[in-house]
Amino acid sequence: MEKVLNVLRQRQQQFGLLKWAERLRLLLVGREADKGLLFRIFIYIVLIETAYLYLNPILYMISNMVKGLDDLLDPTVNWIPKAIYWGHLKEAWELLNYPSSFGVSFGLSIGASLFQLVACAMAGYAFARVQFPFKRFWFACLIFTFVIPPQVTVLPLIIMYREVGWIDTYFPMLVPALFGHGLKGALYVIIYRQFFSILPKELEEAAKIDGASLYRVFFKVMLPIATPAIVVVFLFSFVWNWNDSYFPMMFLFKMQDVPLSIALVKATGDLTTEEGRLFAQSIDMAKSFLAVMPPLVLYLFTQRWFVEGVERTGLVE
C-alpha cells in the first residue's frame, strides 16, 4: 500500500511539474504565434528602436536650440540644458522672416493640396470606373510621369514658364495642381484609383437608375464617401509641397516673398564673431524646428484619419 502511495505521489509531482511547464510555455509562447510574451517583447524592442531612430534627431534639435552660451561651452551638458534660452528661436524667426515665409508656404501648400484633391480624384475615378479609349495606354503614361525624375523635365518647364511670363510668380506651383499634375500628382491619382476600385458598383448603378449623370454620381455619391483617400492625399500633398525646395528654387529665385523651404537656404546669420559661429548650429536647429512644426501639428490632429485612410486605400499592401 505504501509503495502505491509513493507511486501516486511521484506521478502527482510529475503532473504538477508538467502543468507548470505548460503554463510557462503558454506564458512565453502563447497559444498563437503572436500572443506570447517573447513575441511581445520582440515587438516592443523593434518599436522602441524604430521610434528612437525617428525621435532622436527631433529631440537633439530641440535640445540644442534652447541651449545658451554657458550650456554650449559646458562639456557636461549633453541633452538637458541647465537653463532654457529662447534667443536662438528669436534669431531664427527674424532670419527666416517667419510670418511672411510661413504665409507663402501655407498658402501654396493649401492651394496646391485642394486643387490636387479634386482634380486627382476625378482622374482616379475615371481610371477606376469609366471606360474610355486607350485607357491602359493613358494609365501607363501616368505611371511614366510618376517614375521619371523631375530633373529631366525642369529645363523644358523653365523655358515654357518663361515664355508665358510665369517665372518669379506662384503660378508654376498652382496651375499644374489645378489640372491634377503638380508635385507627385500621379501618385494621388493612383491612390484614388485604388480606393474607387474597391467600392461596390451598386452605388453607381442605383444613382444612374435615379437619372444621375456621370458628374452627379461622382460629386454626390462617390466623392463624399472617399474621405479616407481624401485625407491621405491632402496630407501627402500638403507635406510634400511644404517641404519642396527644388521647384520653388527653380521658379522663384528672384522673388522676395519665398516659401519657408527657400528661406531656410537663404537665411544666414552673422558668423563674423566668435559668438555667432558658436551659435550657428543652434540657430540652424531653431530654423529647422520652425520649419517642421506646422506639418507635425497638422499630423497630430489628423493621424487617426490618416492611418485609416492608408489602410483603406491599399497603401499597406
Secondary structure in CASP SS format (residue, H / E / C, confidence):
PFRMAT SS
TARGET T0000
AUTHOR 0000-0000-0000
METHOD secondary structure of the structure
MODEL  1
M C 1.00
E H 1.00
K H 1.00
V H 1.00
L H 1.00
N H 1.00
V H 1.00
L H 1.00
R H 1.00
Q H 1.00
R H 1.00
Q H 1.00
Q H 1.00
Q H 1.00
F H 1.00
G H 1.00
L H 1.00
L H 1.00
K H 1.00
W H 1.00
A H 1.00
E H 1.00
R H 1.00
L H 1.00
R H 1.00
L H 1.00
L H 1.00
L H 1.00
V C 1.00
G C 1.00
R C 1.00
E C 1.00
A C 1.00
D C 1.00
K C 1.00
G C 1.00
L H 1.00
L H 1.00
F H 1.00
R H 1.00
I H 1.00
F H 1.00
I H 1.00
Y H 1.00
I H 1.00
V H 1.00
L H 1.00
I H 1.00
E H 1.00
T H 1.00
A H 1.00
Y H 1.00
L H 1.00
Y H 1.00
L H 1.00
N H 1.00
P H 1.00
I H 1.00
L H 1.00
Y H 1.00
M H 1.00
I H 1.00
S H 1.00
N H 1.00
M H 1.00
V C 1.00
K C 1.00
G C 1.00
L H 1.00
D H 1.00
D H 1.00
L H 1.00
L H 1.00
D C 1.00
P C 1.00
T C 1.00
V C 1.00
N C 1.00
W C 1.00
I C 1.00
P C 1.00
K C 1.00
A C 1.00
I C 1.00
Y C 1.00
W C 1.00
G H 1.00
H H 1.00
L H 1.00
K H 1.00
E H 1.00
A H 1.00
W H 1.00
E H 1.00
L H 1.00
L H 1.00
N C 1.00
Y H 1.00
P H 1.00
S H 1.00
S H 1.00
F H 1.00
G H 1.00
V H 1.00
S H 1.00
F H 1.00
G H 1.00
L H 1.00
S H 1.00
I H 1.00
G H 1.00
A H 1.00
S H 1.00
L H 1.00
F H 1.00
Q H 1.00
L H 1.00
V H 1.00
A H 1.00
C H 1.00
A H 1.00
M H 1.00
A H 1.00
G H 1.00
Y H 1.00
A H 1.00
F H 1.00
A H 1.00
R H 1.00
V C 1.00
Q C 1.00
F C 1.00
P C 1.00
F C 1.00
K H 1.00
R H 1.00
F H 1.00
W H 1.00
F H 1.00
A H 1.00
C H 1.00
L H 1.00
I H 1.00
F H 1.00
T H 1.00
F H 1.00
V H 1.00
I C 1.00
P C 1.00
P H 1.00
Q H 1.00
V H 1.00
T H 1.00
V H 1.00
L H 1.00
P H 1.00
L H 1.00
I H 1.00
I H 1.00
M H 1.00
Y H 1.00
R H 1.00
E H 1.00
V C 1.00
G C 1.00
W C 1.00
I C 1.00
D C 1.00
T C 1.00
Y C 1.00
F H 1.00
P H 1.00
M H 1.00
L H 1.00
V H 1.00
P H 1.00
A H 1.00
L H 1.00
F C 1.00
G C 1.00
H C 1.00
G C 1.00
L C 1.00
K C 1.00
G H 1.00
A H 1.00
L H 1.00
Y H 1.00
V H 1.00
I H 1.00
I H 1.00
Y H 1.00
R H 1.00
Q H 1.00
F H 1.00
F H 1.00
S H 1.00
I C 1.00
L C 1.00
P C 1.00
K C 1.00
E H 1.00
L H 1.00
E H 1.00
E H 1.00
A H 1.00
A H 1.00
K H 1.00
I H 1.00
D C 1.00
G C 1.00
A C 1.00
S C 1.00
L H 1.00
Y H 1.00
R H 1.00
V H 1.00
F H 1.00
F H 1.00
K H 1.00
V H 1.00
M H 1.00
L C 1.00
P C 1.00
I C 1.00
A C 1.00
T H 1.00
P H 1.00
A H 1.00
I H 1.00
V H 1.00
V H 1.00
V H 1.00
F H 1.00
L H 1.00
F H 1.00
S H 1.00
F H 1.00
V H 1.00
W H 1.00
N H 1.00
W H 1.00
N H 1.00
D C 1.00
S C 1.00
Y H 1.00
F H 1.00
P H 1.00
M H 1.00
M H 1.00
F H 1.00
L C 1.00
F C 1.00
K C 1.00
M C 1.00
Q C 1.00
D C 1.00
V C 1.00
P C 1.00
L H 1.00
S H 1.00
I H 1.00
A H 1.00
L H 1.00
V H 1.00
K H 1.00
A C 1.00
T C 1.00
G C 1.00
D C 1.00
L C 1.00
T C 1.00
T C 1.00
E H 1.00
E H 1.00
G H 1.00
R H 1.00
L H 1.00
F H 1.00
A H 1.00
Q H 1.00
S H 1.00
I H 1.00
D H 1.00
M H 1.00
A H 1.00
K H 1.00
S H 1.00
F H 1.00
L H 1.00
A H 1.00
V H 1.00
M H 1.00
P H 1.00
P H 1.00
L H 1.00
V H 1.00
L H 1.00
Y H 1.00
L H 1.00
F H 1.00
T H 1.00
Q H 1.00
R H 1.00
W H 1.00
F H 1.00
V H 1.00
E H 1.00
G H 1.00
V H 1.00
E H 1.00
R H 1.00
T C 1.00
G C 1.00
L C 1.00
V C 1.00
E C 1.00
END
